[in-house]
Amino acid sequence: MPKKSEVTVIMPFYKKIEFFKKTYLSLINQTYKNFKVIIVYDDEKKDELIKLKKIIGGKKKFKIIVNKKNIGAGKSRNKGIDHSRTKYIAFLDCDDYWKRRKLETQLNFMKKKKLRFSFTSYSIVNENNNYLKTITAEKTLNYTELLKSCDIGLSTVIVDRKLLIKNKFPSIKTKEDFILWLKIAKSENIIYGLSKDLCYWRKSKNSLSSNTIQKLSDAYKVYNFYEKKNMFLSFLFTMRLSLNYLVKHFLGINFRI
């Protein structure tokens, strides 16, 4: 592919060193080689920074930006976006990892359909890399459908950088990706998913995404503050989002009420 199809992979890092080597290997083993990586180190404690640099081993594809203080995953991704100059941006969390043909397959899909945003199916694994289940990407989603259920795995997304000039991750502990996808869905009208499973998403016991109370609180903020829904609708939408999540993750059914 031509130079204009170069990709920047943006990775916020916070206390994930035990999983990072597998993530790193999934990057350097990609069949598509025209990419660079920006890691935004977001831990005030620098004890894992030396280990991180040792794993990378000075490879030129990788750039590390060190935050002076912890600013959160969303703002760290925004900082990575601001430092990128490539046509495409891909997101990968430092405990997730990709299949070898992830970038190649997804970029070909985007070029063929002339897309500015795409996401894929993904497998959920536990802390020991044991397979739990697969979340299958919908072929198409619009804003109204996405509002009911956040079916987009962050580490599966590739997006045209132009879409991120005005649309950035908000400052919120969880659901920051959901808020951004909703903004993009509004502007694109329809967003497209690739049903191929190209990514592994790690379910960790101590992650923010595993904190139920935090997730419910932030889900309400998605609707009430960011989508400007009234209190009653925000509560109903939060309950619907939670129910759809339970159906999807425990019954394995992509169903929206």
C-alpha positions as CSV (number, residue, x, y, z in Angstrom):
1,M,0.0,0.0,0.0
2,P,1.2,3.6,-0.6
3,K,2.7,5.8,2.1
4,K,-0.6,7.6,2.7
5,S,-1.9,4.4,4.3
6,E,0.6,4.5,7.1
7,V,-1.0,3.8,10.5
8,T,-0.3,5.1,14.0
9,V,-1.2,2.8,16.8
10,I,-2.0,4.7,20.0
11,M,-1.6,2.9,23.3
12,P,-2.1,4.4,26.7
13,F,-0.1,2.6,29.4
14,Y,-1.0,2.2,33.0
15,K,0.2,-0.7,35.2
16,K,0.0,-3.3,32.5
17,I,3.6,-4.5,32.3
18,E,2.7,-8.2,32.9
19,F,0.6,-8.3,29.7
20,F,2.6,-5.9,27.6
21,K,5.1,-8.3,26.0
22,K,2.3,-10.3,24.4
23,T,0.7,-7.0,23.1
24,Y,4.1,-5.9,21.8
25,L,4.8,-9.2,20.0
26,S,1.3,-9.0,18.3
27,L,2.4,-5.7,16.9
28,I,5.9,-6.5,15.6
29,N,4.5,-9.7,14.0
30,Q,1.8,-7.9,11.9
31,T,1.9,-8.8,8.3
32,Y,1.3,-5.1,7.5
33,K,4.5,-3.3,8.3
34,N,3.7,0.4,7.4
35,F,2.8,1.5,11.0
36,K,4.3,3.3,13.9
37,V,3.4,3.1,17.6
38,I,2.9,5.9,20.2
39,I,2.8,4.7,23.8
40,V,1.5,7.3,26.3
41,Y,2.9,6.3,29.7
42,D,0.3,7.5,32.2
43,D,1.7,6.4,35.5
44,E,3.2,8.9,38.0
45,K,5.3,6.0,39.3
46,K,8.0,5.2,36.8
47,D,8.9,1.7,38.0
48,E,7.5,0.0,34.9
49,L,9.0,2.5,32.4
50,I,12.4,0.8,32.4
51,K,10.8,-2.6,31.9
52,L,8.6,-1.2,29.1
53,K,11.7,0.3,27.3
54,K,13.5,-3.0,27.7
55,I,10.8,-5.0,26.0
56,I,10.7,-2.5,23.1
57,G,14.4,-2.6,22.8
58,G,14.9,0.7,21.1
59,K,12.9,-0.2,18.0
60,K,12.3,3.0,15.9
61,K,8.7,2.2,15.2
62,F,7.9,2.9,18.9
63,K,7.7,6.3,20.6
64,I,7.1,6.7,24.3
65,I,5.5,9.9,25.6
66,V,5.7,10.1,29.4
67,N,3.0,12.1,31.2
68,K,4.1,14.1,34.2
69,K,1.0,13.0,36.1
70,N,-1.8,10.5,35.6
71,I,-4.4,12.0,33.2
72,G,-6.5,8.9,32.3
73,A,-6.8,6.7,29.2
74,G,-9.0,9.1,27.2
75,K,-6.7,12.2,27.6
76,S,-3.7,10.0,27.0
77,R,-5.1,8.8,23.7
78,N,-5.9,12.4,22.7
79,K,-2.2,13.3,23.4
80,G,-1.2,10.4,21.1
81,I,-3.6,11.6,18.4
82,D,-2.1,15.1,18.6
83,H,1.4,13.7,18.1
84,S,0.3,11.5,15.1
85,R,0.6,12.6,11.4
86,T,-0.5,9.5,9.6
87,K,-3.7,9.0,7.6
88,Y,-5.1,6.3,9.9
89,I,-5.2,5.9,13.7
90,A,-5.6,2.5,15.3
91,F,-6.2,2.0,19.0
92,L,-4.8,-0.8,21.1
93,D,-4.8,-1.1,24.9
94,C,-1.6,-2.4,26.5
95,D,-3.3,-5.6,27.8
96,D,-5.1,-6.5,24.5
97,Y,-3.4,-8.0,21.5
98,W,-4.0,-8.5,17.7
99,K,-4.0,-11.4,15.3
100,R,-1.2,-11.3,12.7
101,R,-3.3,-10.0,9.8
102,K,-5.3,-7.5,11.7
103,L,-4.0,-4.3,10.2
104,E,-3.7,-5.8,6.7
105,T,-7.2,-7.3,6.6
106,Q,-9.0,-4.3,8.2
107,L,-7.2,-1.7,6.0
108,N,-8.0,-3.6,2.9
109,F,-11.7,-3.7,4.0
110,M,-11.7,0.0,4.6
111,K,-10.1,0.8,1.2
112,K,-12.4,-1.4,-0.7
113,K,-15.5,0.2,0.9
114,K,-13.9,3.7,1.1
115,L,-14.5,3.9,4.9
116,R,-13.2,6.4,7.4
117,F,-14.1,4.3,10.4
118,S,-14.3,0.5,11.0
119,F,-14.3,-2.0,13.8
120,T,-14.1,-5.8,14.0
121,S,-15.2,-8.9,15.9
122,Y,-13.0,-9.8,18.9
123,S,-12.4,-12.6,21.4
124,I,-12.5,-12.1,25.1
125,V,-9.7,-13.8,27.1
126,N,-8.9,-13.8,30.8
127,E,-5.6,-12.9,32.5
128,N,-4.2,-16.3,31.6
129,N,-5.0,-15.9,27.9
130,N,-7.8,-18.5,28.2
131,Y,-10.6,-18.0,25.7
132,L,-14.0,-16.9,27.1
133,K,-16.2,-15.9,24.2
134,T,-16.3,-14.0,20.9
135,I,-18.2,-10.8,20.3
136,T,-19.3,-10.6,16.7
137,A,-19.2,-7.2,15.0
138,E,-22.4,-5.9,13.4
139,K,-22.0,-5.3,9.7
140,T,-23.5,-1.8,10.0
141,L,-24.5,0.5,12.9
142,N,-26.2,3.9,13.0
143,Y,-26.4,6.4,15.8
144,T,-29.8,5.1,17.1
145,E,-28.7,1.5,17.1
146,L,-25.4,2.3,18.8
147,L,-27.2,4.3,21.5
148,K,-28.8,1.1,22.7
149,S,-25.6,-0.9,23.1
150,C,-21.9,-0.2,22.8
151,D,-20.9,-3.0,20.5
152,I,-17.5,-1.6,19.4
153,G,-14.3,-3.0,20.9
154,L,-11.9,-0.1,21.4
155,S,-8.8,-2.2,20.4
156,T,-10.5,-3.2,17.1
157,V,-11.0,0.4,15.8
158,I,-9.2,2.0,12.9
159,V,-10.2,5.5,12.0
160,D,-9.2,8.2,9.5
161,R,-7.3,10.8,11.5
162,K,-9.4,13.6,10.0
163,L,-12.4,12.4,12.0
164,L,-10.4,12.9,15.2
165,I,-9.5,16.5,14.7
166,K,-12.7,17.8,16.2
167,N,-13.9,14.6,17.9
168,K,-11.7,13.6,20.9
169,F,-12.1,11.3,23.9
170,P,-13.8,13.0,26.8
171,S,-12.5,13.2,30.3
172,I,-14.4,10.4,32.0
173,K,-13.2,7.2,33.8
174,T,-15.1,4.7,31.6
175,K,-17.3,4.8,28.5
176,E,-15.0,7.5,26.9
177,D,-14.8,5.4,23.8
178,F,-18.6,4.9,23.6
179,I,-19.0,8.7,23.7
180,L,-16.5,9.2,20.9
181,W,-18.1,6.4,18.7
182,L,-21.5,8.1,19.2
183,K,-20.1,11.4,17.9
184,I,-18.6,9.6,14.9
185,A,-21.8,7.7,14.2
186,K,-23.7,11.0,14.0
187,S,-21.3,12.4,11.5
188,E,-20.9,9.3,9.4
189,N,-24.6,8.2,9.5
190,I,-23.6,4.6,9.1
191,I,-20.5,2.9,10.5
192,Y,-19.2,-0.5,9.3
193,G,-18.0,-3.5,11.1
194,L,-15.9,-6.4,9.9
195,S,-17.2,-9.8,11.1
196,K,-13.7,-11.4,11.1
197,D,-12.3,-11.9,14.6
198,L,-9.0,-10.0,14.6
199,C,-8.4,-9.0,18.2
200,Y,-8.2,-10.4,21.7
201,W,-9.7,-8.2,24.5
202,R,-8.5,-9.0,28.0
203,K,-10.9,-9.2,30.9
204,S,-9.0,-8.2,34.0
205,K,-10.4,-8.5,37.6
206,N,-9.0,-5.1,38.7
207,S,-9.7,-3.0,35.6
208,L,-12.0,0.1,35.6
209,S,-14.1,-1.6,33.0
210,S,-14.8,-4.4,35.6
211,N,-16.1,-1.8,38.2
212,T,-19.9,-2.1,37.9
213,I,-20.8,1.0,39.9
214,Q,-18.4,3.1,38.0
215,K,-19.7,1.8,34.7
216,L,-23.3,2.5,35.6
217,S,-22.5,6.0,36.8
218,D,-20.6,6.8,33.6
219,A,-23.3,5.3,31.4
220,Y,-25.8,7.7,32.9
221,K,-23.4,10.6,32.2
222,V,-23.1,9.4,28.5
223,Y,-26.9,10.0,28.1
224,N,-27.5,12.9,30.4
225,F,-24.4,15.1,30.0
226,Y,-23.0,14.1,26.6
227,E,-26.1,13.2,24.7
228,K,-28.3,15.8,26.4
229,K,-31.1,13.5,27.4
230,N,-33.4,14.3,30.3
231,M,-33.0,12.5,33.7
232,F,-35.8,10.1,33.0
233,L,-34.6,9.1,29.5
234,S,-31.0,8.9,30.8
235,F,-32.0,6.4,33.5
236,L,-34.0,4.3,31.1
237,F,-31.2,4.3,28.5
238,T,-28.7,3.3,31.2
239,M,-30.9,0.4,32.2
240,R,-31.3,-0.7,28.5
241,L,-27.6,-0.5,27.9
242,S,-27.0,-2.7,31.0
243,L,-29.6,-5.2,29.9
244,N,-28.2,-5.4,26.4
245,Y,-24.7,-5.9,27.8
246,L,-25.9,-8.8,30.0
247,V,-27.7,-10.5,27.1
248,K,-24.6,-10.0,24.8
249,H,-22.0,-11.2,27.3
250,F,-23.8,-13.9,29.1
251,L,-26.1,-15.3,26.4
252,G,-23.9,-14.5,23.5
253,I,-26.7,-12.9,21.6
254,N,-26.4,-9.6,19.7
255,F,-29.8,-8.3,20.6
256,R,-31.0,-4.7,21.3
257,I,-34.2,-3.9,23.1
